[in-house]
Protein backbone atom coordinates (compact mmCIF):
# COMPACT_ATOMS: atom_id res chain seq x y z
CA UNK A 1 0.00 0.00 0.00
CA UNK A 2 2.87 2.39 0.80
CA UNK A 3 4.33 1.79 -2.68
CA UNK A 4 1.00 2.54 -4.35
CA UNK A 5 0.58 5.76 -2.38
CA UNK A 6 4.11 6.85 -3.31
CA UNK A 7 3.47 6.14 -7.00
CA UNK A 8 0.23 8.13 -6.93
CA UNK A 9 1.67 11.18 -5.17
CA UNK A 10 4.84 11.38 -7.26
CA UNK A 11 3.67 10.24 -10.70
CA UNK A 12 -0.04 11.05 -11.02
CA UNK A 13 -1.04 13.72 -8.51
CA UNK A 14 1.02 16.51 -10.19
CA UNK A 15 -1.12 16.14 -13.33
CA UNK A 16 -4.28 16.62 -11.31
CA UNK A 17 -2.87 19.73 -9.63
CA UNK A 18 -2.40 21.45 -13.01
CA UNK A 19 -5.83 20.30 -14.19
CA UNK A 20 -7.31 21.77 -11.00
CA UNK A 21 -5.89 25.17 -12.00
CA UNK A 22 -7.75 24.92 -15.32
CA UNK A 23 -10.90 23.88 -13.49
CA UNK A 24 -10.68 26.93 -11.21
CA UNK A 25 -10.00 29.29 -14.14
CA UNK A 26 -13.15 28.08 -15.86
CA UNK A 27 -15.26 28.06 -12.71
CA UNK A 28 -14.37 31.45 -11.21
CA UNK A 29 -12.96 33.52 -14.10
CA UNK A 30 -15.16 32.20 -16.92
CA UNK A 31 -12.07 31.46 -19.00
CA UNK A 32 -13.01 30.37 -22.53
CA UNK A 33 -12.15 26.73 -23.02
CA UNK A 34 -12.92 26.93 -26.74
CA UNK A 35 -10.44 29.77 -27.26
CA UNK A 36 -7.72 27.94 -25.36
CA UNK A 37 -8.57 24.73 -27.23
CA UNK A 38 -8.06 26.62 -30.51
CA UNK A 39 -4.65 27.82 -29.33
CA UNK A 40 -3.65 24.25 -28.45
CA UNK A 41 -5.13 22.72 -31.60
CA UNK A 42 -3.80 25.19 -34.16
CA UNK A 43 -0.54 26.42 -32.63
CA UNK A 44 0.94 24.40 -29.78
CA UNK A 45 0.36 20.77 -30.77
CA UNK A 46 1.84 21.14 -34.30
CA UNK A 47 4.99 22.62 -32.73
CA UNK A 48 5.10 19.85 -30.12
CA UNK A 49 4.89 17.06 -32.70
CA UNK A 50 7.45 18.74 -34.99
CA UNK A 51 9.88 19.28 -32.12
CA UNK A 52 9.54 15.72 -30.83
CA UNK A 53 10.17 14.29 -34.28
CA UNK A 54 13.21 16.37 -35.23
CA UNK A 55 14.92 15.95 -31.83
CA UNK A 56 14.31 12.21 -31.37
CA UNK A 57 17.45 10.02 -31.07
CA UNK A 58 15.81 6.64 -31.36
CA UNK A 59 16.93 4.13 -33.98
CA UNK A 60 14.63 3.45 -36.88
CA UNK A 61 13.81 -0.05 -35.63
CA UNK A 62 12.94 1.16 -32.13
CA UNK A 63 10.82 3.98 -33.47
CA UNK A 64 9.09 1.63 -35.89
CA UNK A 65 8.15 -0.87 -33.18
CA UNK A 66 6.73 1.80 -30.91
CA UNK A 67 4.85 3.41 -33.80
CA UNK A 68 3.47 0.04 -34.85
CA UNK A 69 2.36 -0.67 -31.28
CA UNK A 70 0.59 2.69 -31.10
CA UNK A 71 -1.22 2.18 -34.40
CA UNK A 72 -2.21 -1.42 -33.63
CA UNK A 73 -3.51 -0.55 -30.15
CA UNK A 74 -5.62 2.24 -31.65
CA UNK A 75 -7.05 0.07 -34.43
CA UNK A 76 -7.68 -2.90 -32.13
CA UNK A 77 -9.53 -0.71 -29.63
CA UNK A 78 -11.54 0.74 -32.51
CA UNK A 79 -12.58 -2.75 -33.59
CA UNK A 80 -13.52 -3.71 -30.04
CA UNK A 81 -15.47 -0.46 -29.61
CA UNK A 82 -17.38 -1.04 -32.84
CA UNK A 83 -18.39 -4.52 -31.68
CA UNK A 84 -19.46 -3.22 -28.27
CA UNK A 85 -21.48 -0.45 -29.95
CA UNK A 86 -23.62 -2.87 -31.98
CA UNK A 87 -26.23 -3.59 -29.28
CA UNK A 88 -26.22 -0.03 -27.87
CA UNK A 89 -28.18 1.57 -30.74
CA UNK A 90 -26.23 4.76 -31.18
CA UNK A 91 -26.92 7.62 -33.54
CA UNK A 92 -24.26 8.52 -36.10
CA UNK A 93 -22.76 11.37 -33.99
CA UNK A 94 -22.84 9.14 -30.88
CA UNK A 95 -21.01 6.34 -32.68
CA UNK A 96 -18.33 8.75 -33.91
CA UNK A 97 -17.89 10.08 -30.37
CA UNK A 98 -17.81 6.58 -28.86
CA UNK A 99 -15.09 5.44 -31.26
CA UNK A 100 -13.12 8.61 -30.54
CA UNK A 101 -13.09 8.22 -26.78
CA UNK A 102 -12.25 4.50 -26.83
CA UNK A 103 -9.57 4.62 -29.52
CA UNK A 104 -7.56 7.63 -28.42
CA UNK A 105 -5.95 7.72 -24.98
CA UNK A 106 -4.51 10.74 -23.22
CA UNK A 107 -0.95 9.79 -24.11
CA UNK A 108 0.28 13.37 -24.40
CA UNK A 109 -0.66 15.78 -21.67
CA UNK A 110 -1.26 13.03 -19.09
CA UNK A 111 0.79 10.10 -20.35
CA UNK A 112 4.16 11.66 -21.16
CA UNK A 113 4.61 13.29 -17.74
CA UNK A 114 3.51 10.11 -15.97
CA UNK A 115 6.02 8.01 -17.95
CA UNK A 116 8.79 10.50 -17.16
CA UNK A 117 7.94 10.58 -13.45
CA UNK A 118 7.49 6.81 -13.17
CA UNK A 119 10.20 5.37 -15.42
CA UNK A 120 12.66 8.15 -16.30
CA UNK A 121 14.05 9.72 -19.44
CA UNK A 122 14.87 6.45 -21.23
CA UNK A 123 11.23 5.40 -21.16
CA UNK A 124 10.20 8.93 -22.17
CA UNK A 125 12.13 8.53 -25.43
CA UNK A 126 10.06 5.47 -26.31
CA UNK A 127 6.92 7.22 -25.09
CA UNK A 128 7.66 10.06 -27.50
CA UNK A 129 7.65 7.66 -30.46
CA UNK A 130 4.37 6.14 -29.30
CA UNK A 131 2.88 9.58 -28.78
CA UNK A 132 3.98 10.91 -32.18
CA UNK A 133 2.45 7.92 -33.99
CA UNK A 134 -0.69 8.28 -31.88
CA UNK A 135 -0.84 11.99 -32.69
CA UNK A 136 -0.71 11.26 -36.41
CA UNK A 137 -3.55 8.77 -35.94
CA UNK A 138 -5.52 11.24 -33.84
CA UNK A 139 -5.23 14.08 -36.31
CA UNK A 140 -5.97 11.92 -39.35
CA UNK A 141 -8.25 9.04 -38.40
CA UNK A 142 -9.54 10.87 -35.30
CA UNK A 143 -10.39 14.01 -37.25
CA UNK A 144 -12.04 11.89 -39.94
CA UNK A 145 -14.19 10.08 -37.35
CA UNK A 146 -15.21 13.36 -35.73
CA UNK A 147 -15.98 15.02 -39.05
CA UNK A 148 -17.87 11.97 -40.31
CA UNK A 149 -20.27 12.27 -37.40
CA UNK A 150 -21.92 15.29 -39.01
CA UNK A 151 -20.58 15.41 -42.57
CA UNK A 152 -20.40 13.32 -45.71
CA UNK A 153 -17.23 11.47 -46.74
CA UNK A 154 -15.89 14.26 -48.94
CA UNK A 155 -16.32 16.95 -46.30
CA UNK A 156 -14.85 14.65 -43.63
CA UNK A 157 -11.71 14.17 -45.72
CA UNK A 158 -11.45 17.92 -46.31
CA UNK A 159 -11.62 18.39 -42.55
CA UNK A 160 -8.36 16.44 -42.21
CA UNK A 161 -6.65 18.79 -44.67
CA UNK A 162 -7.41 21.73 -42.38
CA UNK A 163 -5.56 20.26 -39.39
CA UNK A 164 -2.19 22.04 -38.90
CA UNK A 165 -0.47 19.16 -37.09
CA UNK A 166 -0.51 17.17 -40.34
CA UNK A 167 1.73 19.78 -41.91
CA UNK A 168 3.98 19.75 -38.86
CA UNK A 169 4.50 16.01 -39.35
CA UNK A 170 5.14 16.45 -43.08
CA UNK A 171 7.72 19.21 -42.55
CA UNK A 172 9.44 17.19 -39.82
CA UNK A 173 9.57 14.20 -42.16
CA UNK A 174 11.20 16.32 -44.86
CA UNK A 175 13.77 17.63 -42.38
CA UNK A 176 14.64 14.13 -41.18
CA UNK A 177 14.77 12.65 -44.68
CA UNK A 178 16.94 15.38 -46.21
CA UNK A 179 19.07 16.30 -43.20
CA UNK A 180 18.34 20.00 -43.71
CA UNK A 181 19.33 21.85 -40.52
CA UNK A 182 16.52 23.80 -38.88
CA UNK A 183 17.53 27.45 -38.41
CA UNK A 184 17.88 28.54 -34.81
CA UNK A 185 15.43 31.36 -35.47
CA UNK A 186 12.82 28.66 -36.19
CA UNK A 187 13.88 26.00 -33.73
CA UNK A 188 13.81 28.26 -30.67
CA UNK A 189 10.23 29.57 -31.02
CA UNK A 190 9.02 26.10 -32.01
CA UNK A 191 10.75 24.68 -28.94
CA UNK A 192 9.18 27.28 -26.64
CA UNK A 193 5.71 26.66 -28.07
CA UNK A 194 6.15 22.89 -27.78
CA UNK A 195 7.12 23.25 -24.13
CA UNK A 196 3.90 25.16 -23.55
CA UNK A 197 1.77 22.46 -25.20
CA UNK A 198 1.64 19.89 -22.39
CA UNK A 199 0.68 22.20 -19.51
CA UNK A 200 -1.79 24.05 -21.72
CA UNK A 201 -3.42 20.76 -22.72
CA UNK A 202 -3.75 19.83 -19.05
CA UNK A 203 -5.36 23.23 -18.41
CA UNK A 204 -7.82 22.50 -21.23
CA UNK A 205 -8.54 19.17 -19.59
CA UNK A 206 -9.30 20.87 -16.28
CA UNK A 207 -11.47 23.51 -17.96
CA UNK A 208 -13.39 20.82 -19.82
CA UNK A 209 -13.91 18.85 -16.60
CA UNK A 210 -15.55 21.94 -15.12
CA UNK A 211 -18.21 21.66 -17.82
CA UNK A 212 -18.97 18.01 -17.13
CA UNK A 213 -22.54 17.14 -16.27
CA UNK A 214 -24.59 14.03 -15.64
CA UNK A 215 -24.55 12.17 -18.97
CA UNK A 216 -27.77 11.39 -20.82
CA UNK A 217 -26.59 7.82 -21.40
CA UNK A 218 -24.51 6.74 -18.39
CA UNK A 219 -24.27 3.16 -19.71
CA UNK A 220 -22.51 4.49 -22.79
CA UNK A 221 -20.03 6.42 -20.66
CA UNK A 222 -19.45 3.39 -18.43
CA UNK A 223 -18.76 1.20 -21.47
CA UNK A 224 -16.27 3.72 -22.88
CA UNK A 225 -14.49 4.12 -19.54
CA UNK A 226 -14.27 0.37 -18.98
CA UNK A 227 -12.77 -0.22 -22.42
CA UNK A 228 -10.25 2.62 -21.99
CA UNK A 229 -9.01 1.77 -18.51
CA UNK A 230 -9.38 -2.01 -18.30
CA UNK A 231 -9.33 -3.52 -21.79
CA UNK A 232 -6.71 -1.24 -23.37
CA UNK A 233 -3.88 -2.25 -20.96
CA UNK A 234 -4.49 -5.93 -21.74
CA UNK A 235 -4.47 -5.24 -25.48
CA UNK A 236 -1.24 -3.25 -25.14
CA UNK A 237 0.52 -6.00 -23.17
CA UNK A 238 -0.38 -8.61 -25.78
CA UNK A 239 0.75 -6.41 -28.67
CA UNK A 240 4.01 -5.49 -26.89
CA UNK A 241 4.83 -9.20 -26.61
CA UNK A 242 3.93 -9.88 -30.25
CA UNK A 243 6.02 -6.94 -31.49
CA UNK A 244 9.00 -7.73 -29.28
CA UNK A 245 8.74 -4.47 -27.33
CA UNK A 246 10.41 -4.92 -23.92
CA UNK A 247 12.04 -2.95 -21.10
CA UNK A 248 11.44 0.80 -21.09
CA UNK A 249 9.58 0.56 -24.39
CA UNK A 250 7.07 -1.89 -22.93
CA UNK A 251 6.64 0.25 -19.84
CA UNK A 252 6.05 3.37 -21.90
CA UNK A 253 3.75 1.78 -24.47
CA UNK A 254 1.52 -0.03 -21.98
CA UNK A 255 1.16 3.02 -19.74
CA UNK A 256 0.31 5.34 -22.64
CA UNK A 257 -2.25 2.88 -23.98
CA UNK A 258 -3.82 2.68 -20.52
CA UNK A 259 -4.39 6.41 -20.12
CA UNK A 260 -7.89 7.83 -19.75
CA UNK A 261 -9.77 9.29 -22.70
CA UNK A 262 -7.68 11.85 -24.60
CA UNK A 263 -8.42 15.49 -23.86
CA UNK A 264 -8.04 16.19 -27.57
CA UNK A 265 -11.28 14.28 -28.16
CA UNK A 266 -13.09 17.09 -26.35
CA UNK A 267 -11.43 19.55 -28.71
CA UNK A 268 -12.47 17.48 -31.74
CA UNK A 269 -15.99 17.06 -30.36
CA UNK A 270 -16.30 20.84 -29.98
CA UNK A 271 -14.80 21.51 -33.41
CA UNK A 272 -17.10 19.09 -35.23
CA UNK A 273 -20.12 19.11 -32.86
CA UNK A 274 -20.28 15.36 -32.17
CA UNK A 275 -22.01 15.00 -28.79
CA UNK A 276 -19.41 17.02 -26.83
CA UNK A 277 -21.38 16.45 -23.61
CA UNK A 278 -20.88 12.69 -23.85
CA UNK A 279 -17.20 13.09 -24.72
CA UNK A 280 -16.63 15.45 -21.80
CA UNK A 281 -18.40 13.02 -19.44
CA UNK A 282 -16.19 10.16 -20.67
CA UNK A 283 -13.05 12.26 -20.22
CA UNK A 284 -14.20 13.33 -16.75
CA UNK A 285 -15.07 9.84 -15.52
CA UNK A 286 -12.03 8.09 -17.00
CA UNK A 287 -9.64 10.78 -15.74
CA UNK A 288 -10.86 10.65 -12.16
CA UNK A 289 -10.99 6.86 -12.12
CA UNK A 290 -7.60 6.45 -13.82
CA UNK A 291 -5.48 6.52 -10.62
CA UNK A 292 -7.27 3.34 -9.52
CA UNK A 293 -5.97 1.49 -12.58
CA UNK A 294 -2.75 3.35 -13.37
CA UNK A 295 -1.22 3.15 -9.90
CA UNK A 296 -1.22 -0.68 -9.66
CA UNK A 297 -0.27 -0.90 -13.37
CA UNK A 298 2.83 1.25 -12.81
CA UNK A 299 3.72 -0.84 -9.78
CA UNK A 300 3.39 -4.02 -11.87
CA UNK A 301 5.49 -2.64 -14.76
CA UNK A 302 8.17 -1.41 -12.32
CA UNK A 303 8.94 -4.91 -11.03
C-alpha positions as CSV (number, residue, x, y, z in Angstrom):
1,X,0.0,0.0,0.0
2,X,2.9,2.4,0.8
3,X,4.3,1.8,-2.7
4,X,1.0,2.5,-4.3
5,X,0.6,5.8,-2.4
6,X,4.1,6.8,-3.3
7,X,3.5,6.1,-7.0
8,X,0.2,8.1,-6.9
9,X,1.7,11.2,-5.2
10,X,4.8,11.4,-7.3
11,X,3.7,10.2,-10.7
12,X,0.0,11.0,-11.0
13,X,-1.0,13.7,-8.5
14,X,1.0,16.5,-10.2
15,X,-1.1,16.1,-13.3
16,X,-4.3,16.6,-11.3
17,X,-2.9,19.7,-9.6
18,X,-2.4,21.4,-13.0
19,X,-5.8,20.3,-14.2
20,X,-7.3,21.8,-11.0
21,X,-5.9,25.2,-12.0
22,X,-7.7,24.9,-15.3
23,X,-10.9,23.9,-13.5
24,X,-10.7,26.9,-11.2
25,X,-10.0,29.3,-14.1
26,X,-13.1,28.1,-15.9
27,X,-15.3,28.1,-12.7
28,X,-14.4,31.5,-11.2
29,X,-13.0,33.5,-14.1
30,X,-15.2,32.2,-16.9
31,X,-12.1,31.5,-19.0
32,X,-13.0,30.4,-22.5
33,X,-12.2,26.7,-23.0
34,X,-12.9,26.9,-26.7
35,X,-10.4,29.8,-27.3
36,X,-7.7,27.9,-25.4
37,X,-8.6,24.7,-27.2
38,X,-8.1,26.6,-30.5
39,X,-4.6,27.8,-29.3
40,X,-3.6,24.3,-28.5
41,X,-5.1,22.7,-31.6
42,X,-3.8,25.2,-34.2
43,X,-0.5,26.4,-32.6
44,X,0.9,24.4,-29.8
45,X,0.4,20.8,-30.8
46,X,1.8,21.1,-34.3
47,X,5.0,22.6,-32.7
48,X,5.1,19.8,-30.1
49,X,4.9,17.1,-32.7
50,X,7.4,18.7,-35.0
51,X,9.9,19.3,-32.1
52,X,9.5,15.7,-30.8
53,X,10.2,14.3,-34.3
54,X,13.2,16.4,-35.2
55,X,14.9,16.0,-31.8
56,X,14.3,12.2,-31.4
57,X,17.4,10.0,-31.1
58,X,15.8,6.6,-31.4
59,X,16.9,4.1,-34.0
60,X,14.6,3.5,-36.9
61,X,13.8,0.0,-35.6
62,X,12.9,1.2,-32.1
63,X,10.8,4.0,-33.5
64,X,9.1,1.6,-35.9
65,X,8.2,-0.9,-33.2
66,X,6.7,1.8,-30.9
67,X,4.9,3.4,-33.8
68,X,3.5,0.0,-34.8
69,X,2.4,-0.7,-31.3
70,X,0.6,2.7,-31.1
71,X,-1.2,2.2,-34.4
72,X,-2.2,-1.4,-33.6
73,X,-3.5,-0.6,-30.2
74,X,-5.6,2.2,-31.7
75,X,-7.0,0.1,-34.4
76,X,-7.7,-2.9,-32.1
77,X,-9.5,-0.7,-29.6
78,X,-11.5,0.7,-32.5
79,X,-12.6,-2.7,-33.6
80,X,-13.5,-3.7,-30.0
81,X,-15.5,-0.5,-29.6
82,X,-17.4,-1.0,-32.8
83,X,-18.4,-4.5,-31.7
84,X,-19.5,-3.2,-28.3
85,X,-21.5,-0.5,-30.0
86,X,-23.6,-2.9,-32.0
87,X,-26.2,-3.6,-29.3
88,X,-26.2,0.0,-27.9
89,X,-28.2,1.6,-30.7
90,X,-26.2,4.8,-31.2
91,X,-26.9,7.6,-33.5
92,X,-24.3,8.5,-36.1
93,X,-22.8,11.4,-34.0
94,X,-22.8,9.1,-30.9
95,X,-21.0,6.3,-32.7
96,X,-18.3,8.7,-33.9
97,X,-17.9,10.1,-30.4
98,X,-17.8,6.6,-28.9
99,X,-15.1,5.4,-31.3
100,X,-13.1,8.6,-30.5
101,X,-13.1,8.2,-26.8
102,X,-12.3,4.5,-26.8
103,X,-9.6,4.6,-29.5
104,X,-7.6,7.6,-28.4
105,X,-5.9,7.7,-25.0
106,X,-4.5,10.7,-23.2
107,X,-0.9,9.8,-24.1
108,X,0.3,13.4,-24.4
109,X,-0.7,15.8,-21.7
110,X,-1.3,13.0,-19.1
111,X,0.8,10.1,-20.3
112,X,4.2,11.7,-21.2
113,X,4.6,13.3,-17.7
114,X,3.5,10.1,-16.0
115,X,6.0,8.0,-17.9
116,X,8.8,10.5,-17.2
117,X,7.9,10.6,-13.5
118,X,7.5,6.8,-13.2
119,X,10.2,5.4,-15.4
120,X,12.7,8.1,-16.3
121,X,14.1,9.7,-19.4
122,X,14.9,6.4,-21.2
123,X,11.2,5.4,-21.2
124,X,10.2,8.9,-22.2
125,X,12.1,8.5,-25.4
126,X,10.1,5.5,-26.3
127,X,6.9,7.2,-25.1
128,X,7.7,10.1,-27.5
129,X,7.7,7.7,-30.5
130,X,4.4,6.1,-29.3
131,X,2.9,9.6,-28.8
132,X,4.0,10.9,-32.2
133,X,2.4,7.9,-34.0
134,X,-0.7,8.3,-31.9
135,X,-0.8,12.0,-32.7
136,X,-0.7,11.3,-36.4
137,X,-3.6,8.8,-35.9
138,X,-5.5,11.2,-33.8
139,X,-5.2,14.1,-36.3
140,X,-6.0,11.9,-39.3
141,X,-8.3,9.0,-38.4
142,X,-9.5,10.9,-35.3
143,X,-10.4,14.0,-37.2
144,X,-12.0,11.9,-39.9
145,X,-14.2,10.1,-37.4
146,X,-15.2,13.4,-35.7
147,X,-16.0,15.0,-39.0
148,X,-17.9,12.0,-40.3
149,X,-20.3,12.3,-37.4
150,X,-21.9,15.3,-39.0
151,X,-20.6,15.4,-42.6
152,X,-20.4,13.3,-45.7
153,X,-17.2,11.5,-46.7
154,X,-15.9,14.3,-48.9
155,X,-16.3,16.9,-46.3
156,X,-14.9,14.6,-43.6
157,X,-11.7,14.2,-45.7
158,X,-11.5,17.9,-46.3
159,X,-11.6,18.4,-42.5
160,X,-8.4,16.4,-42.2
161,X,-6.7,18.8,-44.7
162,X,-7.4,21.7,-42.4
163,X,-5.6,20.3,-39.4
164,X,-2.2,22.0,-38.9
165,X,-0.5,19.2,-37.1
166,X,-0.5,17.2,-40.3
167,X,1.7,19.8,-41.9
168,X,4.0,19.7,-38.9
169,X,4.5,16.0,-39.4
170,X,5.1,16.5,-43.1
171,X,7.7,19.2,-42.5
172,X,9.4,17.2,-39.8
173,X,9.6,14.2,-42.2
174,X,11.2,16.3,-44.9
175,X,13.8,17.6,-42.4
176,X,14.6,14.1,-41.2
177,X,14.8,12.7,-44.7
178,X,16.9,15.4,-46.2
179,X,19.1,16.3,-43.2
180,X,18.3,20.0,-43.7
181,X,19.3,21.8,-40.5
182,X,16.5,23.8,-38.9
183,X,17.5,27.5,-38.4
184,X,17.9,28.5,-34.8
185,X,15.4,31.4,-35.5
186,X,12.8,28.7,-36.2
187,X,13.9,26.0,-33.7
188,X,13.8,28.3,-30.7
189,X,10.2,29.6,-31.0
190,X,9.0,26.1,-32.0
191,X,10.8,24.7,-28.9
192,X,9.2,27.3,-26.6
193,X,5.7,26.7,-28.1
194,X,6.2,22.9,-27.8
195,X,7.1,23.3,-24.1
196,X,3.9,25.2,-23.5
197,X,1.8,22.5,-25.2
198,X,1.6,19.9,-22.4
199,X,0.7,22.2,-19.5
200,X,-1.8,24.1,-21.7
201,X,-3.4,20.8,-22.7
202,X,-3.7,19.8,-19.1
203,X,-5.4,23.2,-18.4
204,X,-7.8,22.5,-21.2
205,X,-8.5,19.2,-19.6
206,X,-9.3,20.9,-16.3
207,X,-11.5,23.5,-18.0
208,X,-13.4,20.8,-19.8
209,X,-13.9,18.9,-16.6
210,X,-15.6,21.9,-15.1
211,X,-18.2,21.7,-17.8
212,X,-19.0,18.0,-17.1
213,X,-22.5,17.1,-16.3
214,X,-24.6,14.0,-15.6
215,X,-24.5,12.2,-19.0
216,X,-27.8,11.4,-20.8
217,X,-26.6,7.8,-21.4
218,X,-24.5,6.7,-18.4
219,X,-24.3,3.2,-19.7
220,X,-22.5,4.5,-22.8
221,X,-20.0,6.4,-20.7
222,X,-19.5,3.4,-18.4
223,X,-18.8,1.2,-21.5
224,X,-16.3,3.7,-22.9
225,X,-14.5,4.1,-19.5
226,X,-14.3,0.4,-19.0
227,X,-12.8,-0.2,-22.4
228,X,-10.3,2.6,-22.0
229,X,-9.0,1.8,-18.5
230,X,-9.4,-2.0,-18.3
231,X,-9.3,-3.5,-21.8
232,X,-6.7,-1.2,-23.4
233,X,-3.9,-2.3,-21.0
234,X,-4.5,-5.9,-21.7
235,X,-4.5,-5.2,-25.5
236,X,-1.2,-3.2,-25.1
237,X,0.5,-6.0,-23.2
238,X,-0.4,-8.6,-25.8
239,X,0.8,-6.4,-28.7
240,X,4.0,-5.5,-26.9
241,X,4.8,-9.2,-26.6
242,X,3.9,-9.9,-30.2
243,X,6.0,-6.9,-31.5
244,X,9.0,-7.7,-29.3
245,X,8.7,-4.5,-27.3
246,X,10.4,-4.9,-23.9
247,X,12.0,-3.0,-21.1
248,X,11.4,0.8,-21.1
249,X,9.6,0.6,-24.4
250,X,7.1,-1.9,-22.9
251,X,6.6,0.2,-19.8
252,X,6.0,3.4,-21.9
253,X,3.8,1.8,-24.5
254,X,1.5,0.0,-22.0
255,X,1.2,3.0,-19.7
256,X,0.3,5.3,-22.6
257,X,-2.3,2.9,-24.0
258,X,-3.8,2.7,-20.5
259,X,-4.4,6.4,-20.1
260,X,-7.9,7.8,-19.8
261,X,-9.8,9.3,-22.7
262,X,-7.7,11.8,-24.6
263,X,-8.4,15.5,-23.9
264,X,-8.0,16.2,-27.6
265,X,-11.3,14.3,-28.2
266,X,-13.1,17.1,-26.4
267,X,-11.4,19.6,-28.7
268,X,-12.5,17.5,-31.7
269,X,-16.0,17.1,-30.4
270,X,-16.3,20.8,-30.0
271,X,-14.8,21.5,-33.4
272,X,-17.1,19.1,-35.2
273,X,-20.1,19.1,-32.9
274,X,-20.3,15.4,-32.2
275,X,-22.0,15.0,-28.8
276,X,-19.4,17.0,-26.8
277,X,-21.4,16.4,-23.6
278,X,-20.9,12.7,-23.9
279,X,-17.2,13.1,-24.7
280,X,-16.6,15.4,-21.8
281,X,-18.4,13.0,-19.4
282,X,-16.2,10.2,-20.7
283,X,-13.0,12.3,-20.2
284,X,-14.2,13.3,-16.7
285,X,-15.1,9.8,-15.5
286,X,-12.0,8.1,-17.0
287,X,-9.6,10.8,-15.7
288,X,-10.9,10.6,-12.2
289,X,-11.0,6.9,-12.1
290,X,-7.6,6.5,-13.8
291,X,-5.5,6.5,-10.6
292,X,-7.3,3.3,-9.5
293,X,-6.0,1.5,-12.6
294,X,-2.7,3.3,-13.4
295,X,-1.2,3.2,-9.9
296,X,-1.2,-0.7,-9.7
297,X,-0.3,-0.9,-13.4
298,X,2.8,1.2,-12.8
299,X,3.7,-0.8,-9.8
300,X,3.4,-4.0,-11.9
301,X,5.5,-2.6,-14.8
302,X,8.2,-1.4,-12.3
303,X,8.9,-4.9,-11.0
